[in-house]
Amino acid sequence: MFGVLVVSTPQGPPGFLSAFSGMLGGRWEVDGFAPPLFDLSARKTFLPRGEVELAELGHRLRELSRDHERAVLDSGPSSAQARALSERRDALSHERAERSRALWHRLTWDYDIPNARGGRVPLASLFDPRPVPGGAGECAAPKLLAQAYRHGLKPLALAEFWWGAQPEGGGRVSGAYYPACDSKCRVVLGFMLEGLDVDPAPPLPTGGTVRVVHEDAALLVVDKDAGLASVPGRHAPGRDSVLVRLQSRYPELTSAHFLHALDAEVSGLQVLARDVETRAALQRQLSRGEAEHRHVAWVEGGLPGTEGRIDLPLRGTTSGALESLAGRAHGKHAVTDWRVVESHAGRTRVWLWPRTRHAWQLRIHTAHPEGLGAPIVGDTRFGSEAGPWRLHAEGLVFTHPRTGARHDFHAPAPF
């Protein structure tokens, strides 16, 4: 993201400042742009060492993961060797995560955040006692305001826009303007704007509703609208989501209770297991084909048949070009069944049954040339038709782990 801040100057005529979010061309400081909000020379005294330590831990973690995979293939997942390697891997992963969090915490105390009243605080204090979201304080807007205050300029108007290729996760169009993010900038800018006469902040966006379809002591089945995330995310634990809304009624719930988390752009049914035994039982049913989660979608173009199975291993990453996200040599087993429902105006409506669970499985399986070769309508990361996603989880069938009753839930698609 790039930003421009119009300012009034002591000489009279207005001027402007420019900034970019994060780094530009691998550099924090670029002539003509506002500098970062931390002392780069002070950061260099400790950050390189911390990065080397994290890299070494990451290398050891990858070696342990490879050893564990070999042990599973040679002796099975329940062997003593596999279990021991798994425990060592988990412990090392936890150590690396803790080191990374500690390093980021140290960095956040070096960000100097000013406001129009002349106040100054470190970034960490604005979020305390919560952890500071990754990347907070590095967006264009905070840099611009700090630069204006530093030179005695009065901010008049600010705008941020995306320039360049669309990011891997989509959601940005080159040349389009976007508001400051809620998870990182809302707290920072709230402090930095103190002392200025500014327009009130826009209301937080609402992402539709979530309805409890079924409730008992073992599980919940809910139906959510598109636009509402399932869980709030690691760096914004209070962000509007299915989980946050349900916690007002079921305070014991966490993200671990979701058997499957639907993307924010996807509407429909999902189930939450309220205990470990229920979760394990439902996972077994799904893996054995004894339970199913049917989605309906509109995809771009026509299909060569009326039904089939996509058996296309996925690489376990969502970064990179579409063709790189799947691979038979190194990918993980991933299967989706499909059936054509109707065709109309250059689109095809299909039912999709994910038989495995992977990040972006339906998105990749529909769009990939070795899958349907037909991206989901609205998924501009892989397709061309912009607009709301046409993907909805409309059917959920399973046997209740406690009662033995067969449940068949249906939520009609809104499209």
Secondary structure, DSSP 8 states (H G I E B T S, - for coil): -EEEEEEE-TTSS-EEEEEESS-BTTBS--TTS---SB-HHHHTTTHHHHHHHHHHHHHHHHHHHHHHHHHHHHH-TTSHHHHHHHHHHHHHHHHHHHHHHHHHHHHHTTBEEE-TTS-EEEHHHHHTTS---TTTT-SHHHHHHHHHHHTT-EEEEEEEE--SS--TT----TT-B----HHHHHHHHHHHTTTS-------------EEEEEE-SSEEEEEE-TT--SS--TT-TTSSSHHHHHHTT-TT--GGGBSS---TT-EEEEEEESSHHHHHHHHHHHHHTSSEEEEEEEEES--SSSEEEEE--B-S---S-GGGGB-TTT-B--EEEEEEEEEETTEEEEEEEESS--TTHHHHHHHSTTTTS--BTT-TTT-S--SS--EEEEEEEEE-TTT--EEEEE-----
